[in-house]
Amino acid sequence: MTDAGFVIAAYGVILGGLALYTVTLWRRLRAAASRDDEGR
């Protein structure tokens, strides 16, 4: 397995991207919910 470092790096990039997407989505949903609460 001479390419193990590249495989691990690729998994890290993918997991980092998913984590960033999850945090962004969570923040947007939270902001939308707080805007909805203010309108009531």
PDB file of N, CA, C and O in Angstrom:
ATOM      1  N   MET A   1       0.842  -1.191   0.000  1.00  0.00           N
ATOM      2  CA  MET A   1       0.000   0.000   0.000  1.00  0.00           C
ATOM      3  C   MET A   1       0.885   1.251   0.000  1.00  0.00           C
ATOM      4  O   MET A   1       1.056   1.904   1.030  1.00  0.00           O
ATOM      5  N   THR A   2       1.420   1.561  -1.127  1.00  0.00           N
ATOM      6  CA  THR A   2       2.281   2.741  -1.218  1.00  0.00           C
ATOM      7  C   THR A   2       1.477   4.033  -1.270  1.00  0.00           C
ATOM      8  O   THR A   2       2.015   5.111  -1.013  1.00  0.00           O
ATOM      9  N   ASP A   3       0.191   3.931  -1.603  1.00  0.00           N
ATOM     10  CA  ASP A   3      -0.637   5.130  -1.734  1.00  0.00           C
ATOM     11  C   ASP A   3      -1.522   5.362  -0.514  1.00  0.00           C
ATOM     12  O   ASP A   3      -2.499   6.107  -0.593  1.00  0.00           O
ATOM     13  N   ALA A   4      -1.198   4.743   0.596  1.00  0.00           N
ATOM     14  CA  ALA A   4      -2.047   4.865   1.785  1.00  0.00           C
ATOM     15  C   ALA A   4      -2.138   6.312   2.259  1.00  0.00           C
ATOM     16  O   ALA A   4      -3.198   6.739   2.717  1.00  0.00           O
ATOM     17  N   GLY A   5      -1.081   7.055   2.162  1.00  0.00           N
ATOM     18  CA  GLY A   5      -1.098   8.455   2.577  1.00  0.00           C
ATOM     19  C   GLY A   5      -2.076   9.286   1.759  1.00  0.00           C
ATOM     20  O   GLY A   5      -2.775  10.147   2.292  1.00  0.00           O
ATOM     21  N   PHE A   6      -2.116   9.019   0.462  1.00  0.00           N
ATOM     22  CA  PHE A   6      -3.043   9.752  -0.404  1.00  0.00           C
ATOM     23  C   PHE A   6      -4.493   9.377  -0.102  1.00  0.00           C
ATOM     24  O   PHE A   6      -5.380  10.231  -0.121  1.00  0.00           O
ATOM     25  N   VAL A   7      -4.724   8.099   0.176  1.00  0.00           N
ATOM     26  CA  VAL A   7      -6.079   7.649   0.495  1.00  0.00           C
ATOM     27  C   VAL A   7      -6.547   8.285   1.802  1.00  0.00           C
ATOM     28  O   VAL A   7      -7.684   8.746   1.897  1.00  0.00           O
ATOM     29  N   ILE A   8      -5.679   8.310   2.798  1.00  0.00           N
ATOM     30  CA  ILE A   8      -6.029   8.917   4.088  1.00  0.00           C
ATOM     31  C   ILE A   8      -6.268  10.417   3.917  1.00  0.00           C
ATOM     32  O   ILE A   8      -7.194  10.971   4.511  1.00  0.00           O
ATOM     33  N   ALA A   9      -5.444  11.068   3.116  1.00  0.00           N
ATOM     34  CA  ALA A   9      -5.627  12.500   2.863  1.00  0.00           C
ATOM     35  C   ALA A   9      -6.949  12.762   2.150  1.00  0.00           C
ATOM     36  O   ALA A   9      -7.644  13.728   2.465  1.00  0.00           O
ATOM     37  N   ALA A  10      -7.294  11.917   1.201  1.00  0.00           N
ATOM     38  CA  ALA A  10      -8.555  12.087   0.477  1.00  0.00           C
ATOM     39  C   ALA A  10      -9.740  11.930   1.426  1.00  0.00           C
ATOM     40  O   ALA A  10     -10.689  12.712   1.368  1.00  0.00           O
ATOM     41  N   TYR A  11      -9.692  10.929   2.295  1.00  0.00           N
ATOM     42  CA  TYR A  11     -10.755  10.760   3.283  1.00  0.00           C
ATOM     43  C   TYR A  11     -10.837  11.981   4.198  1.00  0.00           C
ATOM     44  O   TYR A  11     -11.933  12.413   4.554  1.00  0.00           O
ATOM     45  N   GLY A  12      -9.709  12.530   4.574  1.00  0.00           N
ATOM     46  CA  GLY A  12      -9.695  13.709   5.422  1.00  0.00           C
ATOM     47  C   GLY A  12     -10.341  14.905   4.741  1.00  0.00           C
ATOM     48  O   GLY A  12     -11.102  15.646   5.364  1.00  0.00           O
ATOM     49  N   VAL A  13     -10.036  15.094   3.457  1.00  0.00           N
ATOM     50  CA  VAL A  13     -10.625  16.201   2.704  1.00  0.00           C
ATOM     51  C   VAL A  13     -12.135  16.020   2.595  1.00  0.00           C
ATOM     52  O   VAL A  13     -12.893  16.972   2.782  1.00  0.00           O
ATOM     53  N   ILE A  14     -12.569  14.805   2.295  1.00  0.00           N
ATOM     54  CA  ILE A  14     -14.001  14.536   2.156  1.00  0.00           C
ATOM     55  C   ILE A  14     -14.717  14.742   3.488  1.00  0.00           C
ATOM     56  O   ILE A  14     -15.769  15.381   3.530  1.00  0.00           O
ATOM     57  N   LEU A  15     -14.164  14.213   4.567  1.00  0.00           N
ATOM     58  CA  LEU A  15     -14.796  14.373   5.878  1.00  0.00           C
ATOM     59  C   LEU A  15     -14.792  15.834   6.320  1.00  0.00           C
ATOM     60  O   LEU A  15     -15.756  16.299   6.927  1.00  0.00           O
ATOM     61  N   GLY A  16     -13.723  16.553   6.021  1.00  0.00           N
ATOM     62  CA  GLY A  16     -13.672  17.975   6.341  1.00  0.00           C
ATOM     63  C   GLY A  16     -14.730  18.758   5.574  1.00  0.00           C
ATOM     64  O   GLY A  16     -15.377  19.642   6.134  1.00  0.00           O
ATOM     65  N   GLY A  17     -14.906  18.439   4.308  1.00  0.00           N
ATOM     66  CA  GLY A  17     -15.936  19.093   3.504  1.00  0.00           C
ATOM     67  C   GLY A  17     -17.333  18.790   4.021  1.00  0.00           C
ATOM     68  O   GLY A  17     -18.180  19.681   4.081  1.00  0.00           O
ATOM     69  N   LEU A  18     -17.578  17.550   4.391  1.00  0.00           N
ATOM     70  CA  LEU A  18     -18.884  17.188   4.953  1.00  0.00           C
ATOM     71  C   LEU A  18     -19.131  17.895   6.278  1.00  0.00           C
ATOM     72  O   LEU A  18     -20.249  18.333   6.547  1.00  0.00           O
ATOM     73  N   ALA A  19     -18.104  18.009   7.102  1.00  0.00           N
ATOM     74  CA  ALA A  19     -18.252  18.706   8.385  1.00  0.00           C
ATOM     75  C   ALA A  19     -18.556  20.179   8.151  1.00  0.00           C
ATOM     76  O   ALA A  19     -19.423  20.745   8.816  1.00  0.00           O
ATOM     77  N   LEU A  20     -17.858  20.797   7.222  1.00  0.00           N
ATOM     78  CA  LEU A  20     -18.099  22.206   6.902  1.00  0.00           C
ATOM     79  C   LEU A  20     -19.518  22.410   6.360  1.00  0.00           C
ATOM     80  O   LEU A  20     -20.198  23.364   6.737  1.00  0.00           O
ATOM     81  N   TYR A  21     -19.957  21.516   5.481  1.00  0.00           N
ATOM     82  CA  TYR A  21     -21.310  21.600   4.939  1.00  0.00           C
ATOM     83  C   TYR A  21     -22.349  21.431   6.040  1.00  0.00           C
ATOM     84  O   TYR A  21     -23.350  22.148   6.058  1.00  0.00           O
ATOM     85  N   THR A  22     -22.125  20.495   6.956  1.00  0.00           N
ATOM     86  CA  THR A  22     -23.064  20.252   8.046  1.00  0.00           C
ATOM     87  C   THR A  22     -23.175  21.471   8.952  1.00  0.00           C
ATOM     88  O   THR A  22     -24.280  21.862   9.328  1.00  0.00           O
ATOM     89  N   VAL A  23     -22.047  22.073   9.305  1.00  0.00           N
ATOM     90  CA  VAL A  23     -22.061  23.258  10.170  1.00  0.00           C
ATOM     91  C   VAL A  23     -22.761  24.414   9.472  1.00  0.00           C
ATOM     92  O   VAL A  23     -23.547  25.128  10.094  1.00  0.00           O
ATOM     93  N   THR A  24     -22.480  24.607   8.180  1.00  0.00           N
ATOM     94  CA  THR A  24     -23.118  25.689   7.421  1.00  0.00           C
ATOM     95  C   THR A  24     -24.627  25.484   7.355  1.00  0.00           C
ATOM     96  O   THR A  24     -25.396  26.422   7.564  1.00  0.00           O
ATOM     97  N   LEU A  25     -25.043  24.264   7.067  1.00  0.00           N
ATOM     98  CA  LEU A  25     -26.471  23.973   6.990  1.00  0.00           C
ATOM     99  C   LEU A  25     -27.147  24.164   8.340  1.00  0.00           C
ATOM    100  O   LEU A  25     -28.247  24.712   8.411  1.00  0.00           O
ATOM    101  N   TRP A  26     -26.502  23.722   9.402  1.00  0.00           N
ATOM    102  CA  TRP A  26     -27.056  23.857  10.752  1.00  0.00           C
ATOM    103  C   TRP A  26     -27.232  25.336  11.112  1.00  0.00           C
ATOM    104  O   TRP A  26     -28.255  25.726  11.676  1.00  0.00           O
ATOM    105  N   ARG A  27     -26.229  26.154  10.783  1.00  0.00           N
ATOM    106  CA  ARG A  27     -26.328  27.591  11.067  1.00  0.00           C
ATOM    107  C   ARG A  27     -27.453  28.244  10.279  1.00  0.00           C
ATOM    108  O   ARG A  27     -28.190  29.072  10.814  1.00  0.00           O
ATOM    109  N   ARG A  28     -27.589  27.872   8.997  1.00  0.00           N
ATOM    110  CA  ARG A  28     -28.644  28.466   8.175  1.00  0.00           C
ATOM    111  C   ARG A  28     -30.024  28.065   8.685  1.00  0.00           C
ATOM    112  O   ARG A  28     -30.940  28.887   8.715  1.00  0.00           O
ATOM    113  N   LEU A  29     -30.174  26.808   9.083  1.00  0.00           N
ATOM    114  CA  LEU A  29     -31.462  26.364   9.609  1.00  0.00           C
ATOM    115  C   LEU A  29     -31.786  27.058  10.924  1.00  0.00           C
ATOM    116  O   LEU A  29     -32.937  27.413  11.179  1.00  0.00           O
ATOM    117  N   ARG A  30     -30.768  27.250  11.755  1.00  0.00           N
ATOM    118  CA  ARG A  30     -30.971  27.944  13.026  1.00  0.00           C
ATOM    119  C   ARG A  30     -31.364  29.395  12.797  1.00  0.00           C
ATOM    120  O   ARG A  30     -32.248  29.911  13.480  1.00  0.00           O
ATOM    121  N   ALA A  31     -30.720  30.056  11.847  1.00  0.00           N
ATOM    122  CA  ALA A  31     -31.040  31.447  11.537  1.00  0.00           C
ATOM    123  C   ALA A  31     -32.455  31.546  10.969  1.00  0.00           C
ATOM    124  O   ALA A  31     -33.186  32.479  11.301  1.00  0.00           O
ATOM    125  N   ALA A  32     -32.845  30.609  10.128  1.00  0.00           N
ATOM    126  CA  ALA A  32     -34.190  30.627   9.560  1.00  0.00           C
ATOM    127  C   ALA A  32     -35.231  30.401  10.647  1.00  0.00           C
ATOM    128  O   ALA A  32     -36.292  31.024  10.626  1.00  0.00           O
ATOM    129  N   ALA A  33     -34.945  29.530  11.581  1.00  0.00           N
ATOM    130  CA  ALA A  33     -35.886  29.265  12.670  1.00  0.00           C
ATOM    131  C   ALA A  33     -36.030  30.497  13.565  1.00  0.00           C
ATOM    132  O   ALA A  33     -37.130  30.801  14.027  1.00  0.00           O
ATOM    133  N   SER A  34     -34.933  31.203  13.810  1.00  0.00           N
ATOM    134  CA  SER A  34     -35.027  32.384  14.664  1.00  0.00           C
ATOM    135  C   SER A  34     -35.772  33.518  13.939  1.00  0.00           C
ATOM    136  O   SER A  34     -36.487  34.291  14.577  1.00  0.00           O
ATOM    137  N   ARG A  35     -35.611  33.619  12.627  1.00  0.00           N
ATOM    138  CA  ARG A  35     -36.380  34.610  11.865  1.00  0.00           C
ATOM    139  C   ARG A  35     -37.862  34.274  11.903  1.00  0.00           C
ATOM    140  O   ARG A  35     -38.707  35.165  11.990  1.00  0.00           O
ATOM    141  N   ASP A  36     -38.171  32.990  11.836  1.00  0.00           N
ATOM    142  CA  ASP A  36     -39.570  32.553  11.881  1.00  0.00           C
ATOM    143  C   ASP A  36     -40.185  32.849  13.228  1.00  0.00           C
ATOM    144  O   ASP A  36     -41.351  33.235  13.305  1.00  0.00           O
ATOM    145  N   ASP A  37     -39.413  32.673  14.305  1.00  0.00           N
ATOM    146  CA  ASP A  37     -39.907  32.955  15.647  1.00  0.00           C
ATOM    147  C   ASP A  37     -40.169  34.442  15.838  1.00  0.00           C
ATOM    148  O   ASP A  37     -41.113  34.821  16.532  1.00  0.00           O
ATOM    149  N   GLU A  38     -39.334  35.294  15.225  1.00  0.00           N
ATOM    150  CA  GLU A  38     -39.501  36.743  15.367  1.00  0.00           C
ATOM    151  C   GLU A  38     -40.753  37.224  14.644  1.00  0.00           C
ATOM    152  O   GLU A  38     -41.353  38.224  15.037  1.00  0.00           O
ATOM    153  N   GLY A  39     -41.144  36.525  13.600  1.00  0.00           N
ATOM    154  CA  GLY A  39     -42.299  36.952  12.821  1.00  0.00           C
ATOM    155  C   GLY A  39     -43.627  36.644  13.487  1.00  0.00           C
ATOM    156  O   GLY A  39     -44.655  37.180  13.076  1.00  0.00           O
ATOM    157  N   ARG A  40     -43.634  35.821  14.472  1.00  0.00           N
ATOM    158  CA  ARG A  40     -44.894  35.414  15.114  1.00  0.00           C
ATOM    159  C   ARG A  40     -45.305  36.353  16.195  1.00  0.00           C
ATOM    160  O   ARG A  40     -46.341  36.150  16.829  1.00  0.00           O
TER     161      ARG A  40
END
